[in-house]
Amino acid sequence: MTSLRKLGSSDLQVFPLALGGNVFGWTADEAQSFAVLDAYAAAGGNFIDTADAYSAWVPGNEGGESETVIGKWLATRSNRSDIIVATKVGSHPSYKGLSAATIKAGADESLRRLGTDRIDLYYTHFDDETVPVEEIITTLDGLVKAGKVREIAASNISPERLQASLDFSDREGLARYVALQPHYNLVSRDTYEGALQDTAARAGLAAVPYFALAAGFLTGKYRPGTQVDSARAQRAAPYLESERGPKVLDALDRVARAHDAEIATVALAWLAARPTVVAPIASARTVEQLPALLAVADLRLTEQELADLTEASA
């Protein structure tokens, strides 16, 4: 049985891989999504990440499709108490920004789509610097006091605004962020390392990185001369043209061979071993893509392997 990890200062205990819900209702239809969710839960997974905006970017979608799929799955499987559901507010086309009214309305809509009475982990999706942190935290605290949200977290926020939020929570005795969702992986380190990571570490926040596999680049399927049929190919392909990308793939290949492991597993294992990181987020469109992600729970890289990957990605 894979041991669960404590999420920052909260009482939440999570599987070391968060299952990304961005594909549900987008590249994975309801049946595919249910199959992936079933397989993840069967392997001991309990941490599902989504957002109210998923997948508003798809023609014909309006946002909330992922939450709706997850809500239907929770209802049909009667397993709500076993699952840590994380969702986000602030990017839905009808609920943009982080004003008090938007957060409250967005939370109610997420609860409705998820078919639940509480959100386990509620993120501000993108910071809204037009709204004082005092208003944001006070509103989130109200959701916690009302029992609609268990714990709060932030994503896409500056170190300065994050620290100001934490200071206000501490000063006023209000709900305090327990986690941070940064953009972070082997080919994108400066998006987290530095002041943001230092702030998270000082505050005891758990990092739950998104784009953990760099839009699929760190699965190893993007190589010189290859064509990949994927909705995310345009985002992943530029890494091949960088100086860092091929070096990282070479290092991943060596470590993967040594462990007879998938390249994606090794990339996630490096991330899971980084300071503050509790559970990287990765999504699977099909059940066949899931084993390589789940295997991060059991893969332990040596200090030398971790150092080699860190050097290759510098």
C-alpha angles and dihedrals in degrees: 000000000000111000115241122232127231112245104229114285093337129102090240115119113199139188111253091247120057112209110231114227098194092103095054108105090009118062091355118057122213095274093048091045092051090049092052092046091048092051093046092051092044089057091055097266115151107161119089122179123201141140137218089244096059112141108358091126092071115093108254094020122106101192128271095070093121093049090049092053092047091047092053090048093050090049096048094044095042089217103123093126091056097053131076105214118200121186137162141228134207106055105067109117090238095041107044122166133008107277114142092253093049094049092048094047093043092052092051091050092049091050090051094050093044090048092226140116096227142033111219097206121015119193131194096231098208124003115251107211092189087072120068114242087236091065094045095049094043090052093047090048088054090055090051092049089049090054093242094113129034102193135004132221142170137231132187096014133140121249089244096053091042092053092045090052093050092047092052092049091050094045095048098034092240132142110299131209111261098181143031127207108208131174100252138151142125093287096038111048104137089063087075113006115090126032096000094051091044091053091049092048094050091049095046093241121163114233116221103183123210124207084035090161096037095246090310098312091114092057087075095236093117108078134153109287096013128122116209122198100217137127087232099048094107091056096046101041098072091065088069090059093053125090092237099049100068092041090054092048091051091052092046091050091054095048093043091054091050091055098032084237136140117264090237090055092053092048090052092045091055090051094046089054095053120107114277094006113129104165129000116216120235131163132215123203092191136027089245091065093054106076093064089054097044091050090073087080091069105029115101116187121206120249089251092052091049090049092049092052091046091051094047090052096046 
